[in-house]
Amino acid sequence: MQVNAPVFFTSALLILTFALVGALFPRQAGDVFGAAQALIVEDFGWFYIASVAGFLIFVIFLMISRYGDVKLGPDESEPEYSYLSWFAMLFSAGMGIGLIFFGVAEPIQHYANPPIGEGGTVESARQAMVLTFFHWGLHAWAIYIVVGLALAYFSFRRGLPLTIRSALYPLIGDRIYGPIGHTIDIFAVLGTMFGVATSLGLGVLQVNAGFSYLLGVPVSITVQLILIAVITGLATMSVVLGLDRGVKRLSELNIVLAVLLLGFVLLAGSTVFLLQAFVQNIGAYLGAVVQRTFRMYAYEPNPWLGDWTLFYWGWWIAWSPFVGMFIARISRGRTIREFAAGVLLVPVLFTFLWMTVFGNTAISLDMNGLAPIARTVTDNLPVALFETLAQLPLSAITSGLATLLVITFFVTSADSGALVIDMISSGGSEDPPVWQRIFWAACAGGVAAVLLVAGGLQALQTAAIASALPFTAVMIFISYGLYRALNTERTGALADLSLARPAAPLPALGWQQRLTSILHHHPQEDITRFLGDTAAPALKAVAAEMQEQGLVPELCEDADHLDLTVPHGERGAFRYSIRSRPFLLPSFVWAETPKAHDAEPRHYRAMANTSEGDQPHDVTGFSRDQLINDLLNRYARFRHARRIA
C-alpha cells in the first residue's frame, strides 16, 4: 500500500478538524474567516502582489532563454497526449467552474461598481474588461507554470518523486525526504484542498441558480448541500476510473460543451461588436498590464483590492499544487518553451474570448436598457449568467447547457483535485490506491459544504486567500531551485544527484565488436530484433531477480522500445529505457531541399537512458550480460543518490 504516512495522516487530520469545527460552530467560523481575510489583505497584500509579478517575469524568462529547449523527460521522450487532449485537460482543470461563474458576474460587477470612478458608463465598461482580463490572464497561468514546470522537470527529467518537495532538492538535498519535505507537501495538500473546495462552492451556487431558473428549485443551503453530495459522488466515480478513462474524457466533453455555448452566444449576440471588443480588450489589457500588476492603492486605500485581486491571486496560488501537478502529469516529453508558451498563451486567449463574449454581451444589454443585469448581480451573483442567456434565443436550452457544463466542470475539478492530492500523499506515485482517491474526493465535497454553511461566498474567498499564504513562500523557493537546476543542465549534473558510487566495469567489448558496432548501419529490423532477442530477456531477468528481492518492477515492451520502472515510494522511481532511434546516413550533398532531407535514408541504433538525467548512450550490439551490467551500474547510482540502503 503506497501511503506517505506523515503527509496523509497529518493533512487528513487538519482537514477533518477544520470541517468538524466549521460544521459545529458555523457562526464563529464565519467571524474567524472575516477577521483572517482582513488581516491578510492589510498586512500581506504587498507580498502577494510582488510574488505574482515575479512569477510572471520568471516564466517569460524561461520561455525565451536557452533553457527553453530542455525537455521535460529524457531527450528521446515524446508527448503522451495530442495537443487537443492536452489543452482540454489543462483548461478544464485550471479554470472551468470559475469561467462559468464569473464570465458574466465579474465584468458586470466592475462595470457597475468600478474601483475608481463612476459606474454604469462607457469608461467603466472599458475598465471592467481590462480588470477581468487582468485577473484571468497571464498572471494566473504563470503561477500554474511555476509549479507545473518544476514538478515535470524534476520528476520526468531527474527521476525524483512527482511531489512538490522534489522541486526543492537543489536547495535542501536529501532533507526533502524528511520533516521539511513532509511539511511542504502538507502545505500543498491543504492549499489544494481549499482551492478545490472554493471552486466547488462556486460551482454548486451556479448549479443551484441554474436549477432555480430552469425548474423552480429554491435557492437554499439545503439544496446546495444535496447538490454537493450528488456531484461529489459523480466525481468519485470519475476518480475511480482514473486519468485516461475518467478525467480525460470528461475534460474533452467539457471543452466541446464550452465551445458550443460560446459559439452560440457569439453568433446569437452582436457578433461584429463582440469581435471588435475582443481585439480592443486585448490591446487595452496589454497596455495596462504593467501598471495593473503593481497597483496596490497604497495612497488611496481601497477594499476592492482584497475583494478581487488578492482573492484571485490567493485562489490561483492555492490551486497551483493541484493544477501544476496535474499539467505536469500530462506534459511529459514537451520542451520547457513548448510547455510555457502553450500553457501561458492558448488558455489565456480562449479565456479572453470567453470573458469578452459573455461579459460584453451582458454589459451591452445593461447599457442599452434591455435587461437590468447589473442590479441582478448585486442581489444574486450566481444567476447573472442565466439572466444574460434569457435575453438571447433558445434561452431554456442554453441555460440547461450552461448548467450541465458547470456540473461537468465540477466533476473534473473534484476528481482531478482528488487525484493530485492522492499523488502527493502517496509519495508521488502516479497510480495511487483507489481508496485514497475516494477519501480525498469526499473530503473536497465536505470542505466545500462547510464553507458554504459557515459563510457562503465570503468564506470561500477567505479560504482561498489564507491557504495560499504559506505556499506563496514555498513557490519562491521552487522558482529558485528550478533556476539552479537548469544552470547545471549543460553539464548533466544536478546538485547531489551527480554523486554516485564508482560503476562496476562493463564486460570488455572486443575491439572488433566495438568497431563493427560503430561502423555498421543497421536497418530498423536489426534493432527491432535486438530489442526482442537480447534486450528484452536481459531486462526480464533483472526484473525477475528484483521481484525475488521484494521490489515491484514494471516492464513495458513495444516493438521499438523497452521501459523498466522500479518504484521506491517517496524516494522516486528508477527508469531504464532502450529505444530504437533513427539517424540520417552520411551525406556529401552540398545543398538539399527539405523534401529531399525528409526522404534521406536512415539507419537505426538502440539508445538507452535512465531517469537520472544522463544523456542517451548507444547499446547497439551489447550482449545480454553487458546490458544487465549497464543497467545495474545506473541503478546503483540511483540508489546512492537517493540514500537507499
PyMOL commands that set and color helices and strands:
alter all, ss='L'
color gray80, all
select helices_A, chain A and resi 5-24+26-64+66-69+83-112+122-136+138-157+164-177+179-215+221-241+243-268+271-293+304-307+309-329+336-367+373-379+381-389+395-425+434-487+489-491+495-498+511-519+524-548+569-571+594-598+624-641
alter helices_A, ss='H'
color red, helices_A
select strands_A, chain A and resi 554-557+561-567+573-584+602-610+617-618
alter strands_A, ss='S'
color yellow, strands_A
deselect
rebuild
show_as cartoon
